[in-house]
Amino acid sequence: MILTLTPIRNPAALLAAILLVATVGGAFAIGGATAVPDARITVGAVGASPSDPTVGERTALNVTVSNSGGSDAAANVTEVRVRDADGEVLDSVSGVGALSAGDSLDATLWTTFDEPGEKRLTVEAVANQSTTGEFVTVSRDTVLDVRPTQVALDLRTRALDPEDLRSDDDGESATGDLGVGGIQGIFGGGGGLDAGDSDGESPPIADSPVEVTVVNTGTTTADRVSLRAVGTAVDGDERTVSVGPFVVEDVAPGEERRVIVDLGPLDRRSAVTVTAAFRADTDRLDDHGADRTAESTVTYPVSEADPTVTDVTLRETADGVVVDANLGNAGTGEMTGTIVSIGDTPGVAPTPAGGEYFVGSLGASDFVGFDLTTAVNASTAETIPVRVSYTERGVRYTETLNVAAPESDGDDDEAGGTLGRIGTGGLGAAGAAASGLALVGLVGALGVAVRTGRIGGSTGRRRDGPAP
């Protein structure tokens, strides 16, 4: 590198140039330069807990104050404080402690926020130097994103079979050994948690168990959470069950609690509403309107059988109209003690010769033929109700499926509405819509061959008599 030297004839200018070089190069300091403190105090990164606080949530600011190992003096930290963006002191601690060179200490400050958004805070530490007695103040800024408060519980319910709660072995059962994983408790009912009997088998520990999952989808803790279940019969207004309240643990944001609520003995299908009552952390500041609820409804038990009537044929006989059809089970549950009969509707009445037909048991995808005889006033009746009664998992169900009634001719209408010509419909349109069932077909009016077997399969065996 080549240096070009320019003579400077002005002594004052020469002195200024020397001072500038000395200051920039750091070789020496001249004049009023600020002295380096003997105690070199620093404030480390500020840790917030929680790191993403919500409005009204008490937030801790964890501060570390250090005295550098290269310090020439010890220091006594007299105060640590935090200020908001306007300079207002939000919290402070005094007499924090002494720091030798290389030492550090921790302090915790607390604050809350009234509004959501980005909040800039300044943490300051004040220390007294041991050598000079002078005070040193150091600071560090931190920014927090404050979220709005959301108080919300999501309640989910699922009907279980008592068999689902059997222990994996034949010994003592406990909540951790249940067939449903993650269950944290069983409430209500008469089964309790004891298992085992003289036969060495584990009996169901609940009569009518419902799995309840409480999920906190909000931003603040739900406390004092309690569960209550109230049910009414599906086919009426009569109350069938009322259990609770049962207290569960507090649920923090993002957490869930899974428990079993036993409804006790039930012999009718019921619509059960489970209600969770709770309060939020922020409700401590509000004594009015702070109680909150979340609800979920489940039908117990869930019927897995699905009776269907297919291949319907109507035959006119001297005793009345014969409904000749197949009863199938399109579901996955087993139907036991199944009985098919003619229901009540204007213009239709069962006859003593064949008003009820015992089918027995129908497994998943099975079907059995049946026939029922009924008196029909063709000028009045639009459909013939076929009532199916069966038992599944100890609960008795009755469902009505409608078949299109025979059509009336004009002459018979004038004569008083006696049976006219045979209709060619199967399940009536109104009945199909009401029951959610689809008709699989309708053959001719005479000479039907009804078979037993599996839905979706075929068999060449003609039905000769009552189904088993």
Beta strands, then each sheet from edge to edge (+ up, - down):
strand 1: 41-43
strand 2: 47-49
strand 3: 59-67
strand 4: 75-83
strand 5: 89-99
strand 6: 104-111
strand 7: 117-129
strand 8: 135-146
strand 9: 153-159
strand 10: 186-187
strand 11: 209-216
strand 12: 222-233
strand 13: 239-247
strand 14: 256-262
strand 15: 270-280
strand 16: 292-300
strand 17: 307-317
strand 18: 320-329
strand 19: 335-342
strand 20: 348-350
strand 21: 356-362
strand 22: 366-376
strand 23: 383-392
strand 24: 395-404
strand 25: 453-454
sheet 1: 1+ 3- 2+
sheet 2: 1+ 3- 6+
sheet 3: 5+ 4- 7+ 8-
sheet 4: 9+ 11- 14+ 10+
sheet 5: 13+ 12- 15+ 16-
sheet 6: 17+ 18- 22+ 20-
sheet 7: 17+ 18- 22+ 25-
sheet 8: 21+ 19- 23+ 24-
end
